[in-house]
Amino acid sequence: MAFDSETFKFDTPQFDARFPMTNQTKRCAQNYVDYHKCVNVKGEDFEPCKIFFKTFTSFCPLDYVEKWDDLREAGKFPFDLSA
């Protein structure tokens, strides 16, 4: 997903009752997985996919995302992202 500095708006994701604790690691991981599943089924332009993207990019450390991206590209990511 391309970053456009002209139209970028900083907006924090809404509260998610599934993750009430302060440690947001599970929320980060779940939204990363949900985003890639959504994109595989509906494509990057599908608006609900963008919500998952916004959430995981807000909560996940960049190191996590880079590692998971590398694992996905190598076919070694531990979750099925097909649907």
Secondary structure, 3 states (H helix, E strand, C coil): CCCCCCCCCCCCCCCCCCCCCCCCHHHHHHHHHHHHHHHHHHCCCCHHHHHHHHHHHHHCCHHHHHHHHHHHHCCCCCCCCCC
